[in-house]
Amino acid sequence: MFSKVQMVKNTILDVQHYWDEHAIGSYEFNLNNLEEFYAQFDEIKRNDIEKYAFDFFDFNNFAGKKILDIGCGVGWYSIQYAKGNANVYAIDLSPNTIKNTKKIIDNLELNINLDQGNAEKLNFPDNYFDLVVSNGVLHHTPDYIEAIKETYRVLKPGSLAKLTFYRKGILHNRYIWPIIRNAMHFLKIKHPGSDLSVISRNVDDFIRQYDGYSNPIGIGKTNAAWSKILKEVNYQILLMENHYFPKRFIPFHKYIPEYIHRVLDQKYGTMVYFNLLK
C-alpha cells in the first residue's frame, strides 16, 4: 500500500511556468551572462551547498555508463558526470531552462543529450539507465510518488539511483521552528527570493519558499517518511545522509570554520540524500 501523496493545489503547468520565470540560481545571479552565471553557480556548489556531497555523487565512477539527470536545471550535475566520461541524458520541465542550459553545455563543449521532460512521465524505456540522478527536484512535482516510481522503472536492475529531497529535521519541530524563525528575523537572514522569517506562515510554507515566495510546490518530509515511500517503490536504501546547509546566508559566514560547516551540513542540512539500489 503506497503512502498517500501530500495534497497540492497546483498543477504541473503551474510548476513549469514558475521555473520558466525563476530558473534555479536566478535570484542570486544574472542570467543575462550565462558564462558568468554558471561560474558563480559552480562556485557555490563546490564551496558551499555541495561541498561535502562529492563522495555521494561519485562523479568520476560512471565512465561509459548511461545516466539520466531528472530536473537538470542549469546542468551542473550533468556536466560533472559528462566530465567523468559518462553518457548523460538530461531533462527539465522548463523550456526556458533547457534553452539556457544548452548554451552553457555548448560553451563547455560537452556532449549531453538534453531535452524537455516531465518527471511524472519519463519518455524512456524500462530498464534503460545505469544511474538515475535527481537532486532536489521530485519534491517540486504534484505527484511525487509517481515521479519516484518512474525513476525505478527506467533504471536497470542492479543499478543505482541517487535521489535527494527536502527534509524535515529537528529545526522544523513545532517547538523549535518558531525560535529559528525569530532568530533569522533578528539576524536579518534572508533567502534569495523570499524573506522566510517574515512571510512564511508555517513549516510547510517555510520549506516551499526555499525556492522563492511564489514557488507553487516544495514538499518536505522526515527522513523516515521519505524512506518509507522509497521502500514502497521497492528501492533498497544503501545510504542515507543529510547535506545542503548554505552557510553563505549566515552573517559573518566567512569566519565559520570548515569543521563547523561540516557538522551543520551533516546534522542540519535541509535535504536528505539517498543512494538506492533497484
C-alpha positions as CSV (number, residue, x, y, z in Angstrom):
1,M,0.0,0.0,0.0
2,F,1.6,3.2,-1.1
3,S,1.8,6.3,1.1
4,K,-0.7,9.0,0.4
5,V,0.5,11.8,-1.8
6,Q,0.5,15.0,0.0
7,M,-2.3,17.1,-1.4
8,V,-1.3,20.0,-3.5
9,K,-3.5,22.6,-5.3
10,N,-1.1,23.5,-8.1
11,T,-0.6,21.6,-11.3
12,I,2.4,20.5,-13.4
13,L,1.8,23.5,-15.6
14,D,2.0,25.8,-12.6
15,V,5.3,24.3,-11.8
16,Q,6.6,24.6,-15.4
17,H,5.5,28.3,-15.5
18,Y,7.3,29.1,-12.3
19,W,10.6,27.6,-13.3
20,D,10.4,29.2,-16.7
21,E,10.3,32.5,-14.9
22,H,12.6,31.7,-12.0
23,A,15.5,29.5,-13.1
24,I,17.5,27.9,-10.3
25,G,20.1,30.4,-9.1
26,S,18.4,33.4,-10.9
27,Y,17.5,35.1,-7.6
28,E,21.2,35.4,-6.8
29,F,23.0,35.6,-10.2
30,N,22.4,37.4,-13.5
31,L,21.2,35.0,-16.3
32,N,22.0,37.6,-19.0
33,N,25.6,36.4,-19.0
34,L,25.4,32.6,-18.9
35,E,29.1,32.0,-18.7
36,E,29.5,34.2,-15.7
37,F,26.2,32.8,-14.2
38,Y,27.5,29.2,-14.5
39,A,30.9,30.2,-12.9
40,Q,29.1,31.7,-9.9
41,F,26.7,28.8,-9.6
42,D,29.7,26.3,-9.8
43,E,31.4,28.3,-7.0
44,I,28.5,27.9,-4.5
45,K,28.1,24.3,-5.4
46,R,31.7,23.4,-4.8
47,N,32.4,25.6,-1.8
48,D,29.0,25.8,0.0
49,I,26.0,23.7,-0.7
50,E,27.5,20.5,-2.2
51,K,31.0,20.8,-0.6
52,Y,30.6,17.7,1.5
53,A,28.5,15.6,-1.0
54,F,31.0,14.9,-3.8
55,D,31.7,11.4,-2.4
56,F,27.9,10.8,-2.5
57,F,27.6,11.7,-6.2
58,D,30.8,9.8,-7.2
59,F,31.0,11.8,-10.4
60,N,34.1,10.1,-11.8
61,N,33.0,6.5,-11.4
62,F,30.4,6.2,-14.2
63,A,32.6,6.4,-17.3
64,G,30.8,4.8,-20.2
65,K,27.6,4.4,-18.2
66,K,24.2,5.7,-19.3
67,I,23.0,8.3,-16.8
68,L,19.7,10.2,-16.5
69,D,19.6,13.6,-14.7
70,I,16.0,14.5,-13.9
71,G,15.3,18.2,-13.4
72,C,18.8,19.1,-14.6
73,G,18.3,22.9,-14.1
74,V,21.4,24.7,-15.3
75,G,23.1,21.3,-15.9
76,W,25.6,21.3,-13.1
77,Y,25.3,17.6,-12.1
78,S,25.0,16.5,-15.8
79,I,28.2,18.4,-16.5
80,Q,30.1,16.8,-13.7
81,Y,29.1,13.3,-14.9
82,A,29.9,14.2,-18.5
83,K,33.3,15.4,-17.5
84,G,33.7,11.9,-15.9
85,N,33.0,10.4,-19.4
86,A,29.5,9.2,-18.7
87,N,26.9,9.1,-21.4
88,V,24.5,11.7,-19.9
89,Y,20.8,12.3,-20.7
90,A,19.3,15.3,-19.0
91,I,15.7,16.6,-18.9
92,D,14.0,19.5,-17.3
93,L,10.3,20.6,-17.2
94,S,11.1,24.2,-18.2
95,P,11.7,25.0,-21.9
96,N,13.5,28.2,-20.9
97,T,15.8,26.3,-18.7
98,I,16.6,23.8,-21.4
99,K,17.4,26.7,-23.8
100,N,19.8,28.3,-21.4
101,T,21.4,25.0,-20.3
102,K,22.1,24.1,-23.9
103,K,24.1,27.3,-24.3
104,I,26.1,26.5,-21.2
105,I,26.8,22.9,-22.3
106,D,27.7,24.0,-25.8
107,N,30.1,26.6,-24.3
108,L,31.8,23.9,-22.3
109,E,32.0,21.7,-25.5
110,L,30.4,18.7,-23.7
111,N,28.2,16.1,-25.3
112,I,25.0,15.8,-23.2
113,N,21.6,14.6,-24.5
114,L,19.3,17.4,-23.4
115,D,15.6,17.6,-23.7
116,Q,12.4,18.9,-22.1
117,G,10.6,16.3,-20.0
118,N,8.2,15.6,-17.2
119,A,9.4,13.6,-14.2
120,E,6.0,12.0,-13.7
121,K,6.0,10.6,-17.3
122,L,9.5,9.8,-18.4
123,N,9.9,9.3,-22.2
124,F,12.4,6.4,-21.8
125,P,12.0,2.6,-22.0
126,D,12.0,0.3,-18.9
127,N,15.4,-0.8,-17.6
128,Y,17.3,1.7,-19.7
129,F,19.8,3.6,-17.4
130,D,22.8,2.6,-15.3
131,L,22.2,5.5,-13.0
132,V,19.3,7.9,-12.3
133,V,20.1,11.2,-10.5
134,S,17.6,13.8,-9.4
135,N,18.8,16.3,-6.9
136,G,16.2,18.5,-5.1
137,V,13.6,18.1,-7.9
138,L,11.0,15.5,-7.3
139,H,9.6,17.3,-4.3
140,H,8.5,20.0,-6.7
141,T,6.1,17.9,-8.8
142,P,2.4,17.3,-7.9
143,D,2.5,13.5,-8.0
144,Y,6.0,13.0,-6.5
145,I,5.3,9.3,-5.8
146,E,4.6,8.7,-9.5
147,A,7.8,10.5,-10.3
148,I,9.8,8.3,-7.9
149,K,8.2,5.2,-9.4
150,E,9.3,6.4,-12.9
151,T,12.9,6.6,-11.7
152,Y,12.6,3.0,-10.7
153,R,11.0,1.9,-14.0
154,V,13.7,3.4,-16.2
155,L,16.6,2.1,-14.1
156,K,18.3,-1.2,-14.9
157,P,18.0,-4.0,-12.3
158,G,21.0,-3.9,-10.0
159,S,21.7,-0.3,-10.8
160,L,21.7,2.9,-8.6
161,A,19.6,5.9,-8.2
162,K,20.7,9.0,-6.3
163,L,17.6,11.0,-5.2
164,T,17.5,13.9,-2.8
165,F,14.6,15.6,-1.1
166,Y,13.7,18.4,1.2
167,R,13.7,17.1,4.8
168,K,12.0,18.0,8.0
169,G,14.6,17.8,10.7
170,I,14.8,18.9,14.3
171,L,14.9,22.5,13.3
172,H,11.4,22.1,11.8
173,N,10.0,20.8,15.1
174,R,6.9,22.8,16.0
175,Y,8.5,24.0,19.2
176,I,11.9,24.8,17.7
177,W,10.9,26.3,14.4
178,P,9.4,29.5,15.9
179,I,12.7,30.1,17.7
180,I,14.6,29.5,14.4
181,R,12.3,31.9,12.6
182,N,12.7,34.6,15.2
183,A,16.5,34.2,15.2
184,M,16.5,34.5,11.4
185,H,14.5,37.7,11.6
186,F,16.7,39.2,14.3
187,L,19.9,38.4,12.4
188,K,18.3,39.5,9.1
189,I,18.9,36.2,7.4
190,K,17.1,36.2,4.1
191,H,16.9,33.5,1.4
192,P,17.1,34.6,-2.2
193,G,13.5,35.2,-3.5
194,S,11.8,35.2,-0.1
195,D,12.2,36.6,3.3
196,L,11.4,33.3,5.1
197,S,11.4,34.7,8.6
198,V,8.7,37.3,7.8
199,I,6.5,35.7,5.1
200,S,6.3,32.0,5.9
201,R,3.1,31.0,7.8
202,N,4.2,27.5,8.9
203,V,6.9,24.9,8.5
204,D,5.5,23.6,5.1
205,D,5.2,27.2,3.8
206,F,8.8,27.9,5.0
207,I,10.1,24.8,3.1
208,R,8.1,25.7,-0.1
209,Q,9.7,29.1,-0.1
210,Y,13.3,27.8,-0.2
211,D,13.0,28.3,-3.9
212,G,11.1,31.6,-3.9
213,Y,8.0,33.1,-2.4
214,S,5.7,32.2,-5.4
215,N,7.2,28.7,-5.8
216,P,4.0,26.6,-6.3
217,I,5.2,23.3,-4.8
218,G,8.1,22.4,-2.4
219,I,7.4,19.4,-0.2
220,G,9.4,18.4,2.8
221,K,9.1,15.2,4.8
222,T,11.1,13.5,7.6
223,N,13.9,11.1,6.6
224,A,11.7,8.3,7.8
225,A,8.7,9.3,5.7
226,W,10.8,9.6,2.5
227,S,12.4,6.2,3.3
228,K,9.0,4.6,3.7
229,I,8.0,5.8,0.2
230,L,11.2,4.7,-1.4
231,K,10.8,1.2,0.1
232,E,7.2,1.0,-1.1
233,V,8.5,1.6,-4.6
234,N,10.8,-1.4,-4.0
235,Y,14.1,0.5,-3.7
236,Q,16.7,-0.8,-1.4
237,I,18.3,2.0,0.6
238,L,22.1,1.7,0.6
239,L,22.9,5.1,2.1
240,M,21.0,8.0,3.6
241,E,22.7,11.2,4.7
242,N,22.0,14.9,5.2
243,H,23.5,17.7,3.2
244,Y,22.8,21.2,1.9
245,F,23.4,23.7,4.6
246,P,24.0,27.1,2.7
247,K,26.3,29.0,5.1
248,R,26.6,31.9,2.7
249,F,23.3,33.3,4.1
250,I,24.6,33.4,7.7
251,P,26.1,36.7,8.9
252,F,29.9,36.5,9.1
253,H,29.9,33.2,7.3
254,K,33.4,33.7,6.1
255,Y,34.6,33.2,9.7
256,I,32.8,29.9,10.2
257,P,35.5,27.1,10.4
258,E,35.2,24.3,7.9
259,Y,34.7,21.7,10.6
260,I,31.7,23.6,12.0
261,H,30.2,23.9,8.5
262,R,30.7,20.1,8.0
263,V,28.8,19.4,11.3
264,L,26.0,21.8,10.3
265,D,25.8,20.2,6.9
266,Q,25.5,16.7,8.3
267,K,23.2,17.4,11.2
268,Y,21.1,20.2,10.0
269,G,21.3,20.0,6.2
270,T,18.0,20.9,4.6
271,M,18.0,17.9,2.3
272,V,18.3,14.1,2.7
273,Y,20.4,12.2,0.1
274,F,19.5,8.6,-0.8
275,N,21.7,6.1,-2.6
276,L,19.3,3.5,-3.8
277,L,19.5,0.1,-5.5
278,K,17.0,-1.4,-7.8
